Amino acid sequence: MSKTENLESQEKDLDQGESLLAKLALEAELADYSPVKGCMVIRPYGYALWEMIQSSLDRMIKETGHQNAYFPLFIPESFLKKEAEHVEGFAPECAVVTHGGGKELEEKLVIRPTSETIINYMFSKWIHSYRDLPLLLNQWANIVRWEMRTRLFLRTTEFLWQEGHTAHANKEEAEAEALKMLEVYKTLSEKFLAIPVIDGIKTDSQRFAGAITTYCIEGLMKDGKALQMGTSHYLGQNFAKAFDTKFQDQGGQLQYVYQTSWGVSTRLIGAIIMAHNDEKGLKLPPNIAPVQIIVVPIYKEAAEKEIVLKKCKELEETLQGSFRLKIDDRDQYSPGWKFNHWELKGIPIRINLGPKDINNNVVEIVRRDTNEKLKNVPQNGLLQYLLKLSTEIQENLFRQAKDFQSKNTFNVNNEKEFAEKIVNGGFLTAFWCGNNSCEENIKQKTRATIRCIPFKLPVDQSKKEGYCISCNKDSKQKVFFAKAY
Amino acid sequence: MSKTENLESQEKDLDQGESLLAKLALEAELADYSPVKGCMVIRPYGYALWEMIQSSLDRMIKETGHQNAYFPLFIPESFLKKEAEHVEGFAPECAVVTHGGGKELEEKLVIRPTSETIINYMFSKWIHSYRDLPLLLNQWANIVRWEMRTRLFLRTTEFLWQEGHTAHANKEEAEAEALKMLEVYKTLSEKFLAIPVIDGIKTDSQRFAGAITTYCIEGLMKDGKALQMGTSHYLGQNFAKAFDTKFQDQGGQLQYVYQTSWGVSTRLIGAIIMAHNDEKGLKLPPNIAPVQIIVVPIYKEAAEKEIVLKKCKELEETLQGSFRLKIDDRDQYSPGWKFNHWELKGIPIRINLGPKDINNNVVEIVRRDTNEKLKNVPQNGLLQYLLKLSTEIQENLFRQAKDFQSKNTFNVNNEKEFAEKIVNGGFLTAFWCGNNSCEENIKQKTRATIRCIPFKLPVDQSKKEGYCISCNKDSKQKVFFAKAY
């Protein structure tokens, strides 16, 4: 297959939002299609963004008492089958290794679609007594879940993620852990990625295969679709029973451990792309932008060039301890080309610096969140100015996304209203009786699914009771619906 | 298979050095065997060590102008076949995916044993002009090369590594790059891991499959075996021709790029274990020790405990900006147990702190490199004292290893001397005619291989000519032989 055909076949069937995602991811050089269908290549700019997300989250994971470890890529096929729901959920998505070292294997190996099984096997070796608990581990790893279509960052056969796996002496502690890590994910999303989320509980149909409860955070993208950005599972004793993971409690009794698992992935890069963009390209929040400030020197002849570049270097020295800064001093591109280039890449702050600015002891600043040009900013006190501006951009991107979410969250009271509203996307809040068949009915008719049973409803929705939008039966539970990636 | 049987079967056939490695890796909780033969689990302490190595090396990789990216785990089987030597070298070690998403695949996928092929496929899409060069990328990834026996960290079916891949406009620049990265590896090994290395060129029989030249660094372990700690390859245009990776040069001509690749892996953890240990356990160099200082509070009754722990906290506050420090305040273990525990784990510096020390305004320090006890070290000025001590320990561990290497490097002049000396291990320097058959002959008789043709011989070896130890023909080339892992 030629490269062009391959690309086209990977891009066909994409809807409008997906096309925009692909366009931005490719043009901003965040990712590219791989020759293997469903896989992607994360290019340096995309990977730098992942490193920023990683370092923010890794710090929070460690601050909450977890340690990193690394478990094998290969899982014996029999392991997957030990937990009935788990194998049903994951077997159809697995890549299977049948040959290794030139021979057919006695037992097939699946490539981890998630690591609960192999980790429980190890936990059962390591955990003996209540003194070994809680055991709080995390791993950064690649994961494989088969996809026929590639949606860069959002759905790919291989993706990068972290998966936390913990074991506890009792139910309460494990449940608290699952909620604590959901809160960490919410902080990551809102404070770093500047994406407001709805947090809540998944319905049975969307629950992780093998979990008792799946908690989630859901973001709303600019094309009106919801994106599941992170999940945290209370696993109860399901895997402990399957793998005989027991501990001796303080009374000397053998008990199964209670467990959690939780993960976020490179999908978060897709979330950033789809939550913050305009017709010029990406808009990266300063807290996770690999480059926060781009300096574009502006000059005509060689004499000017020298003066301008010298001043740029001075600026760099002043700012580099406080910011991730880059000077684009490439000769072969015009300033205009550079403006477009770095706007496409979503750099939060651009400094334009020419001879006139130098004479006047000022710089010109362009902020990417609003595309506003700030002329004649004094060089004196620039560091403080930029620190303030950077915070403002971070907050403003969150505010913009929050406004968008509020304006695109609609309460609906019946199936007719639902059908009308869902056409334009957004979150729909509606009463639901709790029956899987009603959820399925809505999905069949509208392609919308229940994103979560929220912990908290929007403030303007005081009504505590109503009628299920599908079956009209009494309901005390309002949920968030949306079309989702 | 039961867990015990599995462990035993994984451990059988290990020689003495390998047994020590397994014992230390398991007892210090660096790693454990996985249920899949040949694979291992990296436990939190081992992974923390890997994170330390990663952060040191990643900084140097970035400082030398490289960017991180991520390429897919899956490589189409046909890619491997495009470079004739490459497929011959790697196909027998590959794990092969034949089924995905519940279906048999049209084309089998191999799990990357190294990524030259898939990266060249992408390079050929990205590189068009000399302006796109040099292209300097690196990735941190997991790799699979089938092994029937597990030697924890040294040989495992799956391992973690970084692999650099670069493309250049000419031969000279590519060769300089390969050597530059070898130098980075040497710095990593000597300045961070405190392991002296011999650097040089691999013979044809040990060259990377697909390379023109393979450079390497070789360390000597305490059991007398050599360990290849890192390799850097000048690939010439071999992969460029196989994947049609071309650029338009400044004269408008299409040319194939010149390339390099280079990598180090979690094997370096094995090197640390085998280069620095004694009968008490590991000895970690301070520069990469996840915990540099362990504080053990010593007390009898509750009143003492409170005072001692308060003082420990004060120490922590003074030292924590400068050191990675931990207080072992666990009640269920005695000080003696803790001493053994942290010695096994190789913590460079231990501070013992009891009521008497507090009264006298001193601490007791035990350094792990020499196991020397430093009594009555004044608390006043302790930070400066410890900074100096830490540097001294780092340097001393290197010096110890360097002495060991010097004492175990022998010059031999003929096959008889070779056979006598090789029994006790160590590096043997000897003249070699350059013929593969002589190298093979020595290997068959002694199990020793040529580790490298060194850039520089030991200072005491001034003789520039001699006779090949195998065929006795004239030779102008002295090489390093050793038995190797």
Interface residues (C-beta under 8 A of the other chain):
Chain A: K3 D32 S34 P35 V36 C39 M40 V41 I42 R43 P44 G46 Y47 A48 W50 E51 Q67 N68 A69 Y70 F71 P72 L73 F74 I75 P76 F79 A91 P92 E93 C94 A95 V96 V97 T98 H99 G100 G101 G102 L109 I111 I118 Y121 M122 K125 W126 R131 L137 A141 N142 V144 W146 E147 M148 T157 E158 L160 Q332
Chain B: K3 D32 S34 P35 V36 C39 M40 V41 I42 R43 P44 G46 Y47 A48 W50 E51 Q67 N68 A69 Y70 F71 P72 L73 F74 I75 P76 F79 A91 P92 E93 C94 A95 V96 V97 T98 H99 G100 G101 G102 L109 I111 I118 Y121 M122 K125 W126 R131 L137 A141 N142 V144 W146 E147 M148 T157 E158 L160 Q332
